[in-house]
Amino acid sequence: MDLQEILTLNVYVVLMAFARVGAAFAFMPGIGARTVPARARLIFAFWVAVVISPLAGPLFPPQPADAPSLLLFIGYEVTVGLFFGLFGQVMMAGLQTAGSIIAYLSSMANAFTADPLSGAQSAVTGNFLMQVGLVLLFATGMDHLMIQAVFESYSLFPPGGVLPVGDMSEFFANALNDSFIIAAQLSAPFLIVAICLQIALGLLNKLMPQLPVFFVAMPIQIALALLLLTLALPSMMMVYLGYFENGLEAFLNP
C-alpha cells in the first residue's frame, strides 16, 4: 500500500473497521493485556483497520446522512468487536480455572501472585498456566488466527445488519460451558491423584489417629502436584491449543 492509496482511503470505512477491530483488541488475549500500553494497542488496531478496510469496504452500507444512524452503526461494530474479544477472554479463562482447581487440590490455594495480564491476585498455578498458554499462542501463530477471525467476522456479522442477540447469547453461554469443560479436562489427572491420596490419608488416619495427617500430607501433596505438573504440562498445552483453535474456527469461513 503506497501513499496514494492511503490518502484515498475512505475515512468512513476506516472508522467503522477501527470500531470493530479496536473493541476486539481491547480484550483480545495478549494484545488486550494491561501490560500493553493503550496507545500501542490503539495504533496497532488502527493499522489493522487500515489494512482490512479495502477488503471490508464493499460490505459496509453507504455512509448515513445523519449522526444518530452513524452512531448506531458504530455501536453495532463496537458490540461485535467486544463480543469477539470477550470470547477470547473466556477461552483463556479455562487455563485460569484449571490452575485454580490444581491449586486447591495441591494445598497451594493460598499461594497468590499478581497476574501481569489482568492485574488481579490469583493462584500461582493459574498464573503459570496462563503465561505458558499465552506464550504458546504467540509462538504457534494463533495471534495471526485471531486477527484473521476478526476479519472473517464480517461474513458472520455484516455491517449495518441486525444484531443477533439471541444467537450471541447462546454462543457465549456455550463458550462458558466449554471453558469449564476444558478446565476440568486439564485438571483431571490432578483430581485423580488427589482422590487417591485423600483415600490413603484417610486410611492412615484410621490406623494412626495420633498422627498429624494434615502436616504430613501437605508437603506430599505439593510435591506430587509439582511432579505431575512437570509430566503433564506438554499434553495439557496440546489439548488447550486444540481447544483454542477450534474455538476460533467458529469465526472462519469453511
N, C-alpha and C positions, 0 to 999 in steps of 0.2 A: 504494500500500500504506500503510494508516494504522497507528496504534499498536496498535489492537486486533488486526489481522491479524498484526502482528509478534509480539505476546505469545502468540498462539495457534498459532504455528508449531510443527511437530513437530521437537523438538530432534534426534531420531534421524535424520530425513530431512535436516536441515540439516548434520549431522555427516557423513553419507555423501556428500552433494553436495560439501561442502567438501573431503573427502578426494580426490575426483577432480579438482575444479577447482584446488585448491591445488597438487597434484602437477603438473598441466599447466602452471600459471602459473610454476612454479619453473624451467622450461626453455623456455617459450614465447619465440619471438624478440621482442626488445624488452622485453617485460614481465619476462622472466626474466634480464635483463642484470645484471651485477654492480654497475653504477652505480645501479640502482634499489634503494632501501633495502628490506631484508627485511620490515620492519614495514609499509611501504606496500604491498608485494606481497601480504602476508597479509591486510591489511584489504580490499584490492580483491578478492581471491579470496573472502573471506568474504561480501562483499556480493553478488557474482555468485552464490554458492551460495544466499544467501537469496532472491534474485530467481527463480532457476530451480527452487527446491525445491517450490513449489506445483505446477509443471508436471511435474516429475520424480517427485513423491511417489507417485503411483499405480503407478509402475514398480518401486518398492522392495519387497522382501519384508517380511513382518512382522518387527518387532524381535525378535531371538533372545533367549532367556531366559538363556543362559549367556555368559560372557565370551569363551571361545575361538571360538564361532561369530561373535560380533560382530567380533573381531579378524580373522577370516577374511574377512568381508565388507569390512572397511576395507582389508585388504591387497589384495583384488580391485580396489577402487576406486582405490587408490593406483597399482597396476600399470597400469591402463588410462590414468590421467592421465599417468603417466611415459611411457607408450608414445606418447601424442599429443604431449607436449611434446618428446620426443626426435625425433619425426618432423619437427616444425617446425625443430629444430636441423639435422637432416640436409638439409633443403631450403635452409636458409641457408648451409650449408657449401658448396653449389655455387658461390656467389659467391666464397668464400674460396679454393676450389680454382682457379677461373678466374683470380683475381688472382695466385695463386702461379705459375700457368703463364705468365701475361703477364710477371711479374717475371723469370722465368728466361729468357724469350725476348728481353727488352729490356735485359739486363745490369743489372737492378736487384734481383737476388736477395738481395744483401747489405744492401739498404736496409730495415731493420726499424723498425717503430714499434709502440707498445703499443696493443693493441686495447682500447678502453674497454668493450666488451661482455663480453669473456671475460677480460681482463687479461693475455693471453698476447702474446708478441712474434711478429709475423708480417710478411709483405711489405707494403710501403706500398701497392701497388696492390690487394692483397686487402682491407686495411682500408678503402681508399677505396670499393671496390665494396660492401663490407658496409654502410658508412654510408649510401651513396646508396640501396641497396636497402631498408634499414630505414626511411629517411625516406619513400620511395615507398610502402612497405607501409602506413604510418600515414596518409599523405596520400591514398591511394586507398581507404581504408576496409577494407583487408584485416584490420586488427585486429578489426573487428566480425565479419568472416567467420570468424576464428579462434575467437572466443568462441561464435559460433553452431555451429561444428563441434564444440566441446566439448560443447555441449548435445545436438546431434544424435547424438553418440556413444552416447547411452543407447539408441538404437534398434539400434545395431550390437553393443553390449556391454551387454545388460540386467543390471541389478544383481542380484547373487546367483546368476548363472549360472556356467557352466563356462568357464574362461579358455581361449580357442582358441590355445594356444601355437604350434602348427604354422602356422596361418594368420598369426599375428602375426609369426613369424619370417620367413616367406616374403614378407610385405608389407614388412617392414623391409629385407630383402635387396634387393627390387626398388626400394625407395626409395633405397638407397645406390647402386644401379646407375644410376638416373635422375639422381641428383645428379652423378655423374661424367660422364654424357652431357651434361647441361646445361652443365657446366663446359667440356667440350670444344667444345660449340657456341658458347659465348660467347667463347672464346679462339681460335676457328678463324681469324678474319681476321689475328690477330697471328701465328699459326702459318704461314700462307701467306706473309705479308710476311717473316717471319724466314727461311723456307726460301729465298725468292728472294734475300734479302740475303746469306745464307751462300754461296749459289752464286756470286753476284757477287764476294764477297770471296775465295772460293777461286780464281776465275779471275784476280783481281787479284794474288793472292799468287803464282800461277804466272808471270804476266807480269813482276812486280817482286818477286823474292824478298827483296830488301833492305828492302822497305817494312814497317814495323811495323804489320801489319794489325790486331792486337788494339787498339792505342791509337787507330788511325784509326777502327775500326769502332764502338767503344763510344759516342762521342757521337752517331754516326749512328743507332745502334740506339735509344738513349734518345729522341732527337728524333723518330724515326719512330713509336715506341711512344706517346709523348705526343700526337702529331698524330693517330694512328689512334684512340687512346682518346677524344679530343675528338670525332671524327667519328662513331665507332661507339657511343658511350655511350647515346644515346637508344634506338637499336634493341636494344642489349643488354638494357637495362632493360625494354623492352616484352616481349621474349622471356621474360625471367625472371619478370615479373609473371604472364604467362600460364601459365608452368610452376607457379608457386606457387599460383595459383588452381585449376588443375586438380588439384593435389595435395590441396587442402582439400576439393574436391568429392567425394573418395572417402568423406568422413565425412558428407556431407549427403544427406538424403533426396531422391530424384528428384522 
